[in-house]
Amino acid sequence: MNKTLLFAALILLNALGMALGASETQTQPATGTAAPDFKVTTGDGSQVSLKDYRGK
């Protein structure tokens, strides 16, 4: 019984911690503003940038 109660308490505390961590508000970018530029590496090793696709 004690092991079951301890396990249930740990699960409850874990769920509470996850819920509190997920509730933080994040700022959203304003509509109409440009997205920040970033680069990614493709499967063949070349790099692609967001600015490469601007205006397309």
matplotlib code that plots the C-alpha trace (Angstrom):
import matplotlib.pyplot as plt

x = [0.0, 2.8, 4.6, 1.4, 0.8, 4.4, 4.2, 0.9, 2.4, 5.4, 3.2, 1.1, 4.1, 5.6, 2.3, 2.1, 5.7, 5.0, 1.8, 3.5, 6.4, 4.2, 2.0, 4.7, 3.6, 5.7, 5.7, 4.4, 5.9, 3.8, 1.7, 3.3, 6.9, 9.7, 10.7, 14.3, 16.8, 18.1, 20.1, 19.6, 21.8, 20.1, 20.5, 23.2, 25.3, 24.4, 23.0, 19.7, 18.8, 15.3, 16.5, 17.0, 13.2, 12.3, 9.8, 9.0]
y = [0.0, 2.4, 1.8, 2.4, 5.7, 6.8, 5.9, 7.9, 10.9, 10.9, 10.7, 13.5, 15.7, 14.9, 15.9, 19.1, 20.0, 19.4, 21.5, 24.4, 24.3, 24.3, 27.2, 29.8, 32.3, 32.8, 35.9, 35.6, 37.5, 40.4, 39.9, 41.5, 41.6, 39.7, 36.3, 36.1, 34.7, 31.2, 28.6, 24.8, 22.1, 19.9, 16.1, 16.6, 19.0, 22.3, 25.1, 26.8, 30.2, 31.7, 34.8, 32.6, 32.3, 35.9, 37.2, 33.8]
z = [0.0, 0.9, -2.4, -4.3, -2.4, -3.0, -6.7, -7.1, -5.3, -7.5, -10.6, -9.3, -8.6, -12.0, -13.7, -11.7, -12.5, -16.2, -16.2, -14.4, -16.8, -19.9, -18.7, -19.3, -21.9, -25.0, -27.0, -30.5, -33.4, -34.6, -37.7, -40.8, -39.4, -41.2, -39.8, -38.5, -40.9, -40.3, -42.1, -42.3, -43.8, -46.3, -46.7, -49.4, -47.2, -48.8, -46.7, -47.4, -45.9, -45.3, -47.2, -50.3, -50.5, -49.8, -52.3, -53.9]

ax = plt.figure().add_subplot(projection="3d")
ax.plot(x, y, z, "-o")
ax.set_aspect("equal")
plt.show()
